[in-house]
Amino acid sequence: MSRTELRAAPRFVASRPAIMRRAALAGALATTLAACTSAPRPAVYERETFSTQSPYSRSFPVPAATTCDAARRALLSQGYVVRPAAADVVDGRKSFQPDDKTHVQIEFHVVCAPNVAESGGSTAFVNAVQDRYTLKKTSTSASVGVGPIGSISVPFSSSDDSLVKVASETIPAGRFYGAFFELVEQFLAERPDAEAPR
């Protein structure tokens, strides 16, 4: 192609509105990215609401000791190891192995308190914490005596495997606690002295 033909070839020139749209889009994208990277995350305590309607508690028309006994039976029926405690406290633990390198443990804590407004009734307050452990390798070394020089620390190729806690959090409210309370109600209904449904 000759120089004359090159000069005659049409050139693509973006219109002014198209250039403006691209500039506005680039500016909006830059602003969004800056906001995402620079905005501070809210502190964990700011998400606490302290609502009067707690999903971590439920009232029952029986004394506190009876409620905790049903809670103890509910945890035992699901494979939790329940530690001996007071009549109004239940602590249980259950272990899980999702894969070869992960170990999960749930610590379940129940406190039963008598209701002031309701004669003979009680409320069960529950809380479950999930701890996650992972398998980590740690290299071992030993000191070797070298005559008058002293001792030298020599690393070995062997390693020890150990479980290290990597996360711990309270299980959020939801179906987990709802299913527990339903099971407690079932054990309360199975008591010999339970009232027949009206």
C-alpha positions, -999 to 999 in steps of 0.1 A, spaced: 0 0 0 14 34 -10 16 65 12 -13 80 -7 -35 50 0 -25 51 37 -35 87 39 -68 79 22 -77 49 44 -105 58 69 -95 60 105 -118 49 134 -124 79 157 -145 74 188 -173 99 192 -172 123 221 -202 107 239 -185 72 237 -152 87 251 -172 104 279 -190 71 288 -157 52 289 -141 79 312 -172 78 335 -171 40 337 -134 40 345 -139 66 372 -167 47 388 -147 15 387 -117 32 403 -139 47 430 -156 14 438 -122 -4 441 -109 24 463 -139 22 486 -136 -16 488 -100 -15 498 -100 15 521 -133 11 540 -127 -3 575 -145 -34 584 -170 -31 613 -157 -45 646 -172 -78 657 -189 -63 687 -208 -39 665 -228 -68 651 -241 -77 686 -277 -67 690 -286 -79 725 -322 -85 714 -349 -94 739 -360 -122 716 -330 -145 720 -326 -175 695 -302 -191 721 -329 -197 747 -363 -213 751 -387 -215 780 -403 -248 792 -432 -253 818 -410 -275 841 -384 -268 868 -348 -260 858 -335 -293 870 -360 -312 848 -352 -290 818 -315 -296 822 -321 -334 826 -339 -334 792 -311 -313 777 -285 -339 790 -305 -367 775 -308 -349 742 -271 -344 739 -263 -380 750 -287 -393 723 -267 -375 696 -233 -389 706 -221 -360 728 -198 -368 757 -215 -351 787 -193 -341 816 -207 -343 852 -219 -309 863 -245 -293 885 -282 -300 882 -287 -267 863 -257 -269 840 -249 -293 811 -216 -294 792 -212 -317 762 -185 -323 735 -186 -340 702 -157 -346 677 -159 -347 638 -133 -356 612 -144 -339 579 -112 -350 561 -78 -365 568 -62 -332 579 -90 -315 597 -106 -321 631 -137 -302 643 -149 -302 679 -183 -288 691 -185 -277 728 -221 -275 739 -231 -255 770 -265 -254 786 -276 -234 816 -312 -238 830 -326 -210 851 -360 -208 868 -385 -183 854 -394 -155 878 -427 -145 861 -439 -181 855 -443 -203 886 -426 -237 881 -412 -229 846 -376 -225 834 -355 -213 806 -327 -231 789 -299 -209 776 -276 -227 751 -243 -219 734 -222 -241 711 -186 -233 701 -170 -249 671 -132 -253 672 -114 -263 640 -80 -280 641 -57 -288 612 -27 -311 608 6 -293 608 41 -308 603 69 -296 625 105 -305 617 127 -319 645 163 -312 653 188 -325 677 221 -314 692 252 -334 683 284 -332 704 315 -325 683 345 -329 707 361 -297 719 340 -275 696 308 -280 715 274 -291 702 258 -285 668 221 -284 661 214 -307 631 180 -307 615 166 -341 607 144 -348 577 118 -365 599 88 -344 611 61 -347 637 24 -342 629 4 -323 654 -31 -308 655 -31 -270 657 -63 -249 664 -69 -226 635 -104 -213 642 -130 -210 670 -164 -195 667 -198 -196 683 -223 -215 660 -247 -188 648 -284 -191 656 -306 -211 632 -317 -246 626 -290 -261 648 -304 -247 680 -340 -251 669 -335 -289 664 -319 -292 698 -348 -275 715 -373 -297 696 -354 -328 709 -355 -314 745 -393 -310 742 -395 -346 730 -376 -359 760 -398 -337 783 -429 -352 767 -416 -387 773 -413 -383 811 -435 -406 832 -449 -376 851 -455 -355 819 -490 -341 816 -511 -356 788 -517 -331 759 -550 -313 762 
